[in-house]
């Protein structure tokens, strides 16, 4: 409503009117009887409700029979103008062109033939009410039928209907019409019927298709260049399949109703004289001057305002000062990317493209990134009426258990959803306030944002990313503890020596930067977040921090090696903080303020630092291969420890055999890592020709890892333990299989419950298979 934006809106309306692309006409619109205004399709919420299907008999004029029609809105029969049948329906071919008597009304209506009629639905006869149904309106236009408007603005019966019904509310009229038809013996039957009922999203009342005078844009003419812009690639949709939706809408576009009967909005710049002549211009004075109208000619400005989508359609250029040729308009138009939901591709995106091409002769943007809708954990659309809406502020700042109970009691939250949050609160937050923070919530949505797909939001996901925030914080504490007030080889000229682990992690952060850049360029925020999560949690925290300890905590490590590890710790941390910052702005800023000086960086904020770009020259392929070997050996030993139920603190003796020359080199160079990280007493090669001891085994490629179990495991006790666990799982698997094999359960239980039971069975079967494999292995020792 700013003066500049209002001037742009007025300019567009006047130009389009003078070009013949805006006109005033009488057509069918979505009418809100409570708000007394036309509304857009986007403002209509159609949901399935229980209703009825009434079957009425319409006598043939001449008295030799009748046609039976079915309707969900009996009151609209007062405006019927025809009965339609399919032209190929042999049952009624002889009646096409005949007349039927319209009950309750003193008039006859024709039987017409139209391909729209579904011969298989009901009797194959369709009552046609052109003024109160969009499909009937189209049929009425094709056949030149009259348009009888039986409603007024309140959806009460107008004086166009018989006197007995005039003034009745539409639903009272429905009851009266049914009663009168029954009294006449013309009510054939009534059936229970579920149907989509359109309601206004603000008023909640049932919307009526209503014939009224409105302002329209000739959208067909403006759509052609907009279609071409996407066809020739000037504008691209991500994901690309949304282009099909765009084309489907645009190639079947109808004229756009742009007037609204509301109090607030851009008022239509049109004036009327006493004869109803229309004058369009910037002001009344401008209109009088242009058309030489004397002061004695009384003019009245149109009271309607413009649809908000009309002004929104001008957004990309009107916000930059158009119709003036401003510096901002030249610099920033067209823009690069529009981010939007699929539900307004037609209402907003298409109209921006049409308007911008028409008035700027250029596209408004080059890419349309279409994201999904956020749904609840069961895939249902979030709505207040369902009580499945999660307030982001509750998740960020916290919600007490008392507040949770209050929301559930007031019907603002589903009991199941409230129970999930309560369970998570009691488990994770002893103080009784579930607080996850902004960063965890943001990262959750990034991780779920696969292109164009709806997002199923589950409280469990945000719990995991809150733990990720804690992981980041603790990693930074470890780095600062080892690097603050220490020589990191950054500010000094001291020599540094990079270890295998240092060279590996430097290469991994370069590879991660490349992966993140690739994901961002393809609008795959889920893949970008996944790459960062995997690198930070697994590579940096779980592996590199542990690999740094044997060097930093070994008093015999050379000073240059310690400096190299400290330098790598701090510089790689600073790099991935910048990589992560767009997704987790708060925790990264907080940590960066302390880390930056140690890493040799300066500046007031991480926001103004350059975003990391990959340097492939810093990727050390040999270091990658050696670390992957190291990890495989450690994981193999850890798996044996877990499967054999060997205590974590017990130092193991490990033997290797069948190794290559590279395996031998790697063991010689990295035994200190293996001893520390795998908690080993010793690790060596099995002498050639030596007897293989009774041992648990694992493989790292061709390399065989042996853990002698003498004195480590009570074989009989372990077999007994495993057999008991297997027996318990057998019982549970049988129970779940029986439940899911029960047809009554599958038919009656909600899909989400069935899916959950199927997932539970799959998990239990996997656990059973794992235990059976462990039993087999220990039995073979």
N, C-alpha and C positions, 0 to 999 in steps of 0.2 A: 504493500500500500504506500510505499515511498513515492514522492512526486516523480522521480525519474522512472521508476518501474511503471507507475500508472500512465505516464506519458507514452511509454513504449507500447503498453497494452492498447491504449486508445489509437495510437498510430496504426497498429496492425489491423485493428477492427475496421478503421475507416478505409484503409487501402484495400483490404479484402472485399469490403462492401462495394467499393467503386469498381473493382475488377470483376464483380459478379460472382464472387466466391463465397459471400455471406448473404443469406436471404432469410426472410421471415415466412414461416409456413405452418400449416396445421398437420401434425403427425403424431404418431403414438409414442409416448415416453413412459419411463418408470415414474409413477407419481406417488409421493408420500402424503397420504391423507392427513397425517398429524402435523407435519411441517409445512404443508401446502406448497410443495416445490417439486420440480422434476429433479431426479437424482441420476447419477451415472451407474452403469452396471457394476462398477467397483464398490459402490456403496450399498449394493443389494446382497444380502446374505441369504442364500437358499439352503435350507436344511430340511432333511426328511422328517415328516410328521405324520401322525395317524389321521386319516380323514375318511371320506366316503365317496363312492361312485354311484350317482343316481342315474337310473335308466328311465328315460321319458319316451312316451309314444306321441309322435306328431302325426295327426290324421292327414291322409292325402285329400287334397281338395277334390271333391266329387264323391267322397264317402266310401270308396271301395277298398279301404285298408289303411295301413299306417307305416311309418318308418320309426325305428327305435334308435335314439341317440343316447350317449352317455356323457355325463359332465361331472366335474368336481366342484363347479361353481354354478348352482342352479339359478341364482339371481340374474346371471348374464343372459339367460334365454330371452329376457325382455328386450335385449338388443340384437337378437339373432336376425340375420339377413339372408341366410341360405342354409341348405343341408348339402354337404359335399360327399360324393362317392368317387371311387377310383374309376377312371374311364374304361378299364379292362375288367371290371367286376360284373360278371354276367348276371348276377342276382338283381342288379339295379339298372342295367343298361336301358331297359324299356321305360324307366322312370325319369331319365335325364331330360330336363326341360319342363317336366311337370311341376305343379305347385303343391305345397303342403300348407295346411292351416297351422299358424303359430298359436299354440294354446295360450290362454290368458290375454292375448293381444288381438285386436280386431284387424288382422292383416294376414296375407299369405306371403310365403317366401319360396324361391325356386329351388329345385334340385339341380345341382351343378356337378360337373365332372372335373376332378383335379388330381394330378399325379401325387400330390402331397399326402393324400389319404392312405393310411395303412389298412389294407383289406383284411388283415389278420387280427387287428385290434377291435375288440367288442363286436359290434354288428357290421362294421365296415361303413357306418354312416357317421359323419362328423358335422355337428352343429357349428355354424360359422358366425362369430360375433366380431366383425372387423374393428370396432372401436375399443375392444377390451381384451385383445389377445394378439401378440406379435405375429404368430403364424397366421392367424385368421386375417390380420391386417394385410399381410402380403397376398393372401388368397383373394381378399376383397378387392385389392388394387388390380390384380390380374383380371378379375371378372367384372370390374366396374360396379361393384356392389355399393349401396349407400352405407354411410358411417353414422350409426345411431348411438350417440353418447348418452348412456342411461345413468351416469353418475355426475354428481357435482364435485367441487373441490374437497368436500369432507368424505367422499365416497358414500354419500347418501343418495337415494334414488332421485333422479332429476325429473322435470316435467316432460321429458321425452318418453317416459314410460307411462303405462296405464295409470289412471288416477288412483286406483286402489293401493298402489305401492309408492306413490310419490312421497318423499320426505322420510321414508324408512331408512334406517341404517342398513348397510349392505348385508350384514349378518342376520338382522331381523327380517329383511326382505327374503333372504335365503329360506328361512323357516316358513315364511308365509307362502312362497312359491311352491315349496314341497307339499305343504298342507293342501293348497288349492289344487295341485296336480293330482294328489291322492283322492281328493273329493270328486274330481272329474273322472276318476278311473283311468288316468293316463300315467300313473307311476307304475312302471313295470316291476322294478326291484331296486333294492339298495344293497350295495356291497361295501364291506370294509376295504379300505384302500390306503396304502402308504404313498405319499406324494411329496415332492419338493415344494416347500412354501417359501416365497420370497419375502423377506422382511428388511426394513430399513436399518442400516447398521447403527444409526443414532436414535431413531424413534422406537424401533422394535416392532412397529405395526406392519401388517401385511401390505405390501406394495401393490398398487393397481396399475396395469397398462391403461393409459388414459390419453384421450385425444384432446390436444390443446395447442394453442398458438405458441410457437417458440422460435428462437433464432437458430439457424443452422449454418454449418460450414460445408461447402461442396468438397467432401473429403476425397472423392474418387479422382478428381482432377489433380489434387495435391499429392495423392499417393504414388503416382507414376514415377516421378523423379526419386522418391524415397525408396521405392522398390529397386530401382536401377542402382542406387548407391550401395546397396548391400549385395546385389547380384555381381557388380563389377569389382567388389572388394574394397571400395573406399571406406566402408564400415564393416568390421568383422565382429561376430558374436563369439564369446567364449563361455561355455562350450558351443561348438558350431551347430549342434542340433537345434538350438533355439532360433536359428535363422529360418528353419521350417515353420516354426510357430509364427514368427514375424510375417513370413510370406503368406501363410494361410489367412491371417487376419487382414493383411493389407490388400490381398487380391479379391477379398470379399467384403471390402469396407463399405459401410453405409454412411450417409451424411451424418455429421456430428452435431448433436444438440448442445449448444453452448450457453443457453440462458438458464438462469436459476431464479426461483422466487424466494430469495433470502434477503436478510437485512444487511448483511455484511459482504463486501466484495467490490470488484471494479464495476461501476454502474455502466450500463450499455449507453453509448453516446448517440442515442436516437431520439428524435422528437416527433410528435404527432399533432396534426391540426384537427379541427372539428370533423373534417371529412375522413379522417383516418389515413391521410397521406403521410408517408414516412420521410423524414429528413435526417441524414447522418452527418455529423461534423464534430469539431473539437468542443464547441460550446453553443449555447442558444444564439449568442450574438453572431458567431461564425455562420451558423445555419441561416439566420435571417439575412446576413449580408450576401451569402452565396446564392440564395434563392429569391432575393429581393422581396422579402416578406415584411409587410408593414407592421408597425407595433400593434395595430388593432387585431392582427391575426393571433389568436390565442394558441400557444404551443404547450404541450405537456410532454415532459421527458419520460421515457420508458422507465418503469420502476424496477425492472429485472436487473440482476447482476450477472456477470460472466462466470461460467464454470471455472473453478480454480485450476483445472487442467489447461484452460486456455492461456492463462498467464504463465503457468508452469512450463508450457510448451516453448516459451520464449526465453527460458532461463539462461541458456548458454551465452546469448548475446545481449539480452536486456540488462543483465547484471553488470555488464562491462561498459555501459553508457549508451548503447544504441537507443535511438536512431542517430545520435552524434557519432562521428568517426573518431573515437577517442584513442589515446595512446594505448590504453589497456586492451581495447578491442583488437587493435592491430597486433599486440604482443601475445595475447593469451588465447585468441580464437583462430582456428578450432582447438578444443582441448584434446587431450590424448585418450583418457579412459573414463568411461561412465560405469560406476558400480551400482547395481540395482537388483531387485528381486524379479523373478519371472512373472509375478502376478501383475506388474505394471508395464510390461513390455509394450503393450498396445496403448494403454492410457497415457503414458508419459513418454517413453522412449520413441515410439513411432511418431508421436505428434511433435516432439522436439526435432526429429529428422525432417519432417514435412515443413515445419515453419522455418527452420534455419535455412534449408535449401531454397525456399521461396524468397526469403528476405535477405539472405547473405550470399546466395549462390555458392555455398560451400557446406560441407558436412559439419555438424556440431561437435563431433568427436570421431576418433578412428576405431576405437574398440569399445564394445559393450561387454563388461564382465558380469555374468548373471550368477548370483549366489542362490543357495537354497533357502528354505524357510526353517526356522528352529521349531522342532516338534518335541513332544515329551518322550520319555524312555520307551513308550509303547508305540510311538510313531503317530500319535494323535496331534492335530493342530492345537496349539495352546490358545485357550480362551478363558475369560473370567467365568463364564457360565459353567464350564467344565471343572473349574477349580484346579487346573493343572498348570497355571502360570507360575513361573518362578521369577521373583523380583531380583534382578541382578544386584541391587543394593543390599538385599538380605544376604546374598552369598559373599559379597565383598566385605561389608562392615560387620556382618554377623546378625543372627537372630536368636533370641533367647528361647528356651523351651516354653516359657509362658506365652510369648508372642506367637510361637508356632501353634500352640493349643488354641489361642484366640482366633487365628486365621482359619484353622480347621473347623472350629465351632461355628464361625460366621459363614461357612461355605465358600471361603475364598481359596481353599486349598483342598485337593482330594485327600481323603484319609490315607490312601496308599502312599501318595507323595509325601505327606506330612510324616508318616511312619518311617520312610526312608531317610528323611533329613534328621528326624529324631534319633534314629539308630546311629547315623554317622556322627551326630553331635555327642552322644553319650560315649561313643567309642574313641573319638579323637579329641574332644574338648572337655576336659574335666570341669572347667569353669561354667559349662552349660551354655556357651555361646558359639554357634557354628560360624567361624570367620575364615574365609579362604583367601581373601585379598584380590586386588584387581589383576595382578599379573597371572595368577593361577587361572582366573576366569578367562582372561584374554587368550592365554595359551591353549586353553581347552577348546575355544572356538576356532582358533587357527588349525588345531590338530584335526578338527572335524570338517573343515571347509574344503571338501573335495568338490570339484567343479560341478555346479548345477544341481547337486543332490541335496535333498532335505537333510537337516541335521537332527538326529535323535539325541536329545540332551539327557544324560544320565549323571546323577550326583556322584556316582563312583568315579567318573572321569576327572572331575575337578579335584576330588580327593587325591588322585594320583599326581596331578600337576602341582598341588600344594606341597606334596612331598618332594617334587622336583625343585621347587623354590628352596626348600630346606636343604636339599642336596647342594645346590649352587652356593648357598650361604656358607655351609660348612666347608665346601671346597675352597672358597675364598679365605676363610679363616685359617685353613691349613697353609695356604700359600703365603699369607701375610705373616703367619707365625714363623715361617722358615725364611722369609725374604726381608721383612722389615729390619732395619738396622744391620743388615748384612750386605756384603759386597756381591752384587748381582752382575758385575761386569758390564754395566750399562753406563753409569756416570764416570767410571774409572777406565784407565787404559789397560787394565789387567787382562791377561790372556784368559781365554775360556776354552774348555774342552767339552764338546758335546758327546754324551753317551749315546748308545744305540736307542734307548727309549726317548732321549731328547730329539734325535734326528727323526724318529718315527712320528712323534706327536706334532712336530713342526710340519711334516708332510701331510698328516691327517687333517690339520686345521686348514691347509691350503685346499685339499680335496673337498672338505666340507663347505668352504666358501664358494667353490665352483658349483657344488651341488645345490646350495641355497640359491645362488644367482640363477641357475638353470630353472629351478622350481618357480622362483618369483617371475621370471620372464614368461613362463607358461601359466601364470596365475594359479599355481598349485601350492597354496599356502599350507595345505596338509603335508605335502612332501617336504617343504622347507622346514616346517616345525619338526617333522620326524627326523630329518637329517641332523638338525641341531640337538634334538633330544638324545639321539643315539650317540653323537659325538661327545656331548658334555657328560652324560650319565655313564656311558660304557667306556669310551676311549679315554677321556680325560680323568674322570673321577675314579672309576673302578680299576682302570689299568695304569694310567700314567702316574697318578698320585702314589699308587702302591710301588711302582717301579722306581720312583724318585727316592724312596726311603732307604734302600740299600746304599745309595750314594751319599745322601745327606746325613744319614745317621751312622755312617761308618767312619770312625776316627782316622782310619788309614787311607780314606779316599783323598786323592790329590786336591789341592785348593782350586786348581783350574777346573776340575771336574765338578766340584761343588758349585763354583760360580756359573758354569755352563748350565747345570740343572736349575739353579735359582733363576737365571736369566730366562730359560725356556718356560719355567713355571709361570713367571710373571707376564712375559710377553704373550704367550699363548692364551693365558687367562684374559688379558686386556683385549686381545683380538676377538675371542668368542663373545666377550661382553658386548662389543660393538655389533657383531653378527646378530646377537639375540635381542638387542635393544628395541627394534621396532615391535617385537612381539611382547617383550617383558620390560617396559620402560622404567618401572620404578626400582626394582631390585638391581637392575644393571646400572642405573645412574648412581644409586647409593654406593655400590661396591666400586664402581669406576672412579669415583671421587678420591678414594684412598689408594687404589691400585695404579692410577695413571702416572703419578710422579715417579713411582718405583720403576715403571715401564718406560720412562723417558718421554712421556706424553704431557702436554700442557694444554690448558683451555678451561673455560668455565663449566662446560657441560659436555657430556658424551654426545648429545644431540648434534653438536656442530663438528664432530669428528668425521673424517672420511669413512665411508662404509668399506669394509675389507673387500679386496679383490684377490682372486687366486693368483699365486705365482707358482706355476708348475715346475719351475726350475728348482724349487725348494723341496720337491717330493723325492725322497730317497727310496728307490724301489727295493734295494737290498735290505735296508732297515725295515721296510714294510714286511718283506718275506720272513726276515729273522724274528720279528715280533710275533707274526702270525704263528710261526713254529713254536715260539715260547708259550704263547697263549694255549695252543693245542695241547702241549705237554702238561701244562698246569691244570687245564680243564679236565684232561684225562685222569690225572691224579686225584683231583677233587671229586670227580664222579665216582671213582673207586672208593674213596673215603666215605662218601655219602651212601653208596649202595651197600657197603660192608658195615655201615653203622660204626665207623671208627671215629673216636672223639676228635674234634678239630685241633685240640692242643697236642695231640700225640705226634711226635716227630717220626716220619716214615723213612725206611730204607727203600730206595728205588733202583731198579736195574733196567738197562735199555739193551735191546738187541735188534738185529736186522736193519741197522741204520746205514745211511749213505755217508759219503765224505762230508757233505754239507751238514748232516746231522751231527757228526763228530765235531766239526768246527764250531757249530752253534753251541753245543754243550760246553766246549772248552772256553768259549768267550762269555757265556752267560750263566754259568753254574751258580753265581751269587744270587741272581734273580730267582732261579728255580728253588734254591734252598730257602730263601726268605719267604717268597710268595706261596710256595706249596707246603711250607712247614716240613722240611726234610732233615733227616739226620745225615743222609748222604745220598748221592746219585752217581752212578758209574755204569760202565758197560759190562755186560755179562761176558766173562772170559770165553774165548772160542773153545768149544768142546766141553765146557763146564756143564754139569747137570742143572737142568732148570728146576728151581725150587717150587714148592706148592705156592702159587701166587695168583692174585687177581690181576687181570690184564686189561689194557686199553690200547687203542691205536691212535697215532698221530700221522696220518698218511700211511707209509709202509713201516714206520718206526713202531716197534712194540714196546709198551711200557709195562713193567712187571713190578707189583708190590707184594713181596713175600708176606704171607699172612700168619706165619708161625708166631704164636704169642700175641697176635693182634686181635684175632677173632675166635670166639667159641663157636665153632662150626655148627654143632648140634643145637645150641641155644638160638643161633641166628636163624637156622632152618625152622625151628619151632615158632619163633616170632613171626617170620614171614608167612608160614602156613596159617597162623591165626588171623593175620591181616587179610590174607587172600580169602579165607572163609567168610569174614565179615563183608568184604566187597562182593563176593559171589551172591550173598543174600540180597544186598542192596541192588545189584544189577538185575537180578531176577525180578525183584519187586517193581523196578522202573520199567522193565520190558513188559511185564504183565499189565501195568497201568497204561502204557502207550499202545498196547495191543488191544485195549478195551475200546470198542467202537463207540460206546456210550460216552466215555470220557472225551474222546477226540471230537465227537459231534457237539457236545454241550459246553465244554470248557472254552474260555476265550483263547484266541490264537496265541496271545502273549504267554499264557500259562502253559499251553502245550509246548511252545518253543522252549520255554525255560526248563521243562521236564526233559525235553530231548537233549538240551545242552548238558543237563545234569547227568543223563545216561552216558553221553559221549565222554564226559570227564571221568566218570567212574570206570568205564570200560578201559580208558587209557591208563588209569591208575592200576587197574587189575593186570593189564598187560605188562606194565613196568615191574610190578611185584613178582609176577610169574617169571619174567626174564631174570630178575635178581635171584630168585630161588634156583632157576636152572644153572646160573653161573656159579653160585656158591656150592651147588651140588656137584659140579664138575671139578671143583678144586681138590 
